[in-house]
Amino acid sequence: MEIAERFINYTKFDTQSADESETVPSTSKQLIFAKYLKEELEREGLKDVEMDEMGYIYATLPANTKKDIPTIGFISHYDTALDASGANIKARIVKNYDGGDIQLNENMVSSPKQFPELLEHKGEDLIVTDGTTLLGADDKAGIAEIVQAMCFLRDHPEIEHGDIRVGFNPDEEIGKGAHHFNVEKFGCQWGYTIDGGDLGELEYENFNAAGAKLIFKGVSVHPGFAKGKMVNASRLAVEFAEMLPKDETPETTEGYEGFFHLIAMEGRCEEAKLSYIIRDHDRERFEDRKRFMEKCVEQMNEKYGEGTVVLQMNDQYYNMKEKIDPNMHVIDLVLKAMQDSGVAPKVRAIRGGTDGAQLSFKGLPCPNIFAGGVNFHGPYEFVSIQVMEKAMQVIINICKLTAQYND
């Protein structure tokens, strides 16, 4: 099976996750695809294929040599984002893209005027949507590339490799993909998530992340008789929001600059709620940001009375660079694998997070490699078949180079 056919088969399954769900996985439809994927791995001859009750899949391509080679792993998630529908995806291939507009449907055009990144793929074969759904290259392209690479290694025994583990998980799009990933069972010395964007992307720095919820307690009184009695919780919430730096928000920052991001708000006179995410690449600045928010809450309570503002704050993930820096051979192997595959590396810091960040702090150093998708999470998403093939080659070359690795 060719990689494009494999990927398009995957897109036929609706695997959208759900943010408010308390089940694992967050949607039962993810298990339908997980079962299909498990059976496919078995058909392709991988060993120790296992799917647990939460939909986490583990499998092994056994070593074809008796040499002492580190066991490494490749990981991708199979859920799709909440931003656009993942049901009834109608993927099609635009052969030898000419650099012009792509008519997705009667009313929608994917144009390089709006998406100039299309021009980087002129002459390539692009898989696109029909404009009514996302495509799901995030991250079914990663799964297709991993499976295709394992099949290639299976069929080419002249390429020496050690045990190679693959792992596929649900719920990455809601930040929970690594929560139940069994690193001990996976049994690898290091791994790679195949979940990045366009050709050459390599990421081993990401935000430190926290979430914060604030509850403002007010006193509701008839507005005609409110003087000296009413405490308007909604106004308190606005006052708090104004205390945070106006030039440290997502829309005013880039690169390594962190931010406070107000993601949700609701309010009545008697109670109001604000939800924030806090992000910074630097751990010390990250801790400073959390302390600053706590200080703002203290000032509000000093002004309006203890208990007027209640803060609930929790860390979500940390910058994987802390765990990768002592294991830079993991990065060196990727850089050499890209070079051997004719791919120019684009090393950058993620202004977000990955499963690899959480896995790195669970003891599995795990940087993130490109899968090829562009314009994720919406109907203009596309992936180049040639880029998917390059990602597959990089995976194969990582396995080949690991067999030559000398600690």
N, C-alpha and C positions, 0 to 999 in steps of 0.2 A: 504494500500500500504506500502511495506517495504521501508526503507530509501534508500537502494541501487537502487531499481527500480525508486524511485522518482528522485534521483540524475542523474541516467543514462538518464532518460527522459529529464532532463534539458540540458544535454550535447548535445542533438541532435539539439539544436538551436545555430546558429552562432550569437554571441553577441559581437564580437570584436569591441572595440572602436577605434577612429581615432584621432591622436594627433593634426593634422592641421585643423580639422573641426571647424567651427564656429557655428554649430547648437547644439541644446540641445534636445535629446541626440546627441552625435557626429556622430552616425550612425543610420539610420532609422531601420535597422534590429533588433536593441535592443528593439524597440517598439513591434515587433512581439512576442518576448518572454515575454515582460512585460504584454501584453494583455493575453497571456496564463496563466501567473502566477496570474494575477488578477482573472481570471475565476476559477482557481484552488482554491484560497483562499475562494471564494464564495461557491464553491462546498463543501469545507471542513467545512463550517458553521461559518467562521469568520464574524464579523460584521463591519459595517462602512468601507467596502472595497472601496478604492478609488485609481484611477490612474490619475495623472494630465497630462497635454499636453506634459510635458517634460519626462514622463515615471517614475516618482517617485510614488511608491506604498505605501499606508498606510492601515493598517487594525487593528482590535481589537479582542482579545479573552476576552469577558466580564468577570468581576469578578463573582465568584460563592459564594460569602459571602457578608454580609452587614458590615463586619468589615472595619475600616478605614485603608486601605492598600495603600502604595505608588504605583503610576502607573509607571511601568518600561517598557523599550522597548528593542528590539533586532533588529539589523540592519545588512544587508549584501548587497553587490553589485553584479549585474548580468552581467556586462561586463567582457570580458576576455582580456588578454594582447595582445600587438602588436607584441611581440617577435616571435610568431609562429602562424600558422593558427588556427582558431577556427571553420573552416567549415568542415562539413562531419566527425565529430569526431566519431570514432568507438571504443567505450569503451568496455572492456571485463573484466570479473572477473577471477582472478587467485585464485582458492580455496586452502586454507591451504598451503600458500606459504612455500616452503621447504628450503629457504635460498640460493638457487642457482641462476643461470642466468635465466632471463625471456626473451624469444625470442619475440620481439615486431613485427618484420617482417623479411623477408629473410636477410636483411642487417643490422638490428639493434638489439642489445642486451642490456637490462638493467641489469647490473651486480653489485653485492655488492663489487667487486674489485674497481669499479669506484664510486659507490654510497653505501658506507658502511651503510648508514642509513636504507637500505633495511633489514638488519639483525635484526634491532629492531622490525621488524614486522613478523618475522618468525612464522609460524603457523596461521597467520591471513589471511583473504580473501582480496586481493588487487584488486582494480580497476585500470587498466592501459590503455594506448593508443595503437594504432597500429604503432606508430613510425612516423606518418606523420603529426600529429597535437599535440597541447597541449590537456590536459584533461578538464580543466575548473573547477577543485576543488577550485581554486581561482577565484570566491568565490561561485560557485554554491553548493559546499558542505555545506557552511554556510547557504545558503537558505534552502537546504533540511533538515538540522538539526533543524532549527527554525520551519519550517512548521511541521516536524514530532513531535517536542516537543509540539506544539500547539494542534495537533491532539491527542496526548497522554493525555494532560491535559483535553481536551474536553471529552475524553472517561473515565476519572477517576475523577469524581466529588468529590470523597472523599479527594482529594488533594486541600486544600483551596488556593485560589490565588486572588489577586486583578485584576484590568484591566491590561491586557498585550498588549502592542502595538508592531506591527512589521512594519518594513520599509525596502523597497528594492529600490536600486537606480542604475542608470547607471553611466558610465564614471569615476569610481574610478581609473582605470588604467592610466588615463591621468591626474590625480590629481584634478578632478573637481567633484567628486562624492558628496561631501557635499555642493557644492556651492549653490545649489537650494533646499537643504533639508529643509523643513519647520519645524523647531524645535517647534515653537509655536503650529502649527497644531498637531504635534506629541504628545505634551501634557504630557511628561514624566518628572519625577523628576530626573531620571538618566537612562542611557542605556548602552548597550554593543554591540560593533561590533563583529560579529563572523567571523573573517577574518584572524586568525593567522595560524601558521603552524602546527607542529606535536603535539602529545598528551601532554597536560599539559601546553602549552605555555600561559602565561598571560603577557600582556604588557601594561604598563601605563606611560612609558617614551619613547619619540621619539626625533628625531632631531628637532631643530629649523632650518628653511630652507629659503633660498633666491635664487633667480635666477638673473644672471647678464649677460648682453649683452654689448659688447664693439665694437665700430666702429672706425677704424683707417683710417684717411684721408691721402692719399699720393699725390704725383705729378708725373705723368707719362710723361717721356721724352724718346726719342730714346736713347737706351743704348750707342750708339756710341758718343753721345753728352751730356751725362748725368751729367758730373762732375759739382758739385755745384748747380745743378738744380733739379735732381731727388730726390724724397722722396718715398722710397719703403714701402708702407703700410704693406706688408706681413712681411718684416723684423722688422717693429715696433711691429707687433703683437707677433712675436717670442721673441723680447726683453722684452715685457711686461710679457709674460708667464714665462720667466726666472726669473722675479722679485719675483714670488710667491714661498713660501717654498717648496722645492722638497720632503721633508719628511712629507708633510701634504696633501697627495692625497689618494684616496680610496685604492689604491694598497699598501700603506705603513701604513695604520691605522686600528685599530680595537677597539671594546668595546666602550668606551666613547670618543674616540679620534675623533675630527672633521677634516674637510678637505676642500680644494678647488678642484673642479673636472671640468676639461675642457671636455665638452661634445660634442662640435662641433667647427669647424673652416673652414673658407674659405678665400681665399685671391687672390688679384691681386695687381699690383703695385700701382694703384690709390686708392684702397679701400680693407680693410680686416676686417673680423669679427671673434670674439671669443665669445663663449657662455659658461658660467660657472654655476655650482650650488655650493652653499656655505652651509655647514652643521656643526652644533655643538649642543651637548646636553645642554651645559651650555649657558644661555642667555647672560651673560656678554661677554664670549669668542666669541659668535656668533656676537654680536655687534662689538667687536674688529676686527673680520675678515672682516666685511663690511667696517669698517673705514680703515683698512689696504689696501684694494683694492682701495678705494677712494684716499688714499694717493699716491699709485702707479700711478694712473691716473694723479694726480696733478704733480708728478715729471716728467712724460712723457711730459705733456703740458708745463711745465717750460723749458724743454730741447729742444722741437721741435716746440713750439708755441701753443698758446691757441687755442683750438678747434681741435687739431690734434687727440686727443682721446676723444670720447664721451662715457660715461658710463650710461647705463640704468639698474637700479637695483630695484628689488621689493621683499618684503617678501612674502613667499608662505604659510607657516604654522609655528606653534610654538609647543614647548614641552608641551604635555598635562599634564605633572606632575604638572605644575603650578596650574591647575584646579582640579586635582585629590587629591593632598595633603590635601586640606581642606575638602575633602569628602571621607576619607579613608574607611568609612563603605561600599562603593561601592566595594572596593577591598576585604575587610574582608568577604563579602558575597560570592564572587567568591571562595576565598580560602576554606571556609567551604563547599561550594557546591562541589568543587573538592574532598575534603576529603571524603564527603559523597558518592561520586561517585567512590571512589577507584582510584583517579587520583592524581599522585604526581605533584604538581605545579612546573613549570619552569618559574620563574619570570625573565624577562630580558628586557633590553632597546632595542628598535627597531633602527637599523641603517637605518632609512627611516621614512616614515610617514604613517598615516592611516586616513580614514574618521573620525575616532573617535577623532583625534587631532583637526581637524577643528570644529567638532561638540562640543567638549569640550569648545572651545573658543566662540561658539555661544550660550553657556548657558546650554548645556547638557553634564554633566560629562559622559565620554564614553570610558572606557578602552577596550582593544582588547583581545579576547579569541580565543584559537585554533579552527580551523575547520578541521584539519587533513591532508591537502594536503602537499605533499613533492615534491621537484624539480619543483616548479612552473615555468610557462612561457615557457615550452619546451616539447618536445615529450617524455622525461623520467619522466614526472609528474605521480604521483600515489597517491592514497588515500586508507587507510585501512577502510573497512566497520566497523570493531570493534571500531576504533577510532572515526568514525562518530557517532556511537551509544553512545560512552562515551561523546562526545560533546553534544548530545541530552540530556543525563542524567544530565549533568552539567546545562544546560538551565532549565530543569525541577526543579532541586534542588534550583537554584537561585530564581525561582518563589515561591517555597515552603518556602524558608527561608525568603523571603521578606514579606510573609504573617505574619511572626513572628517578623518582624523587629520593634524595639521600638527605636524611634529617641532619 
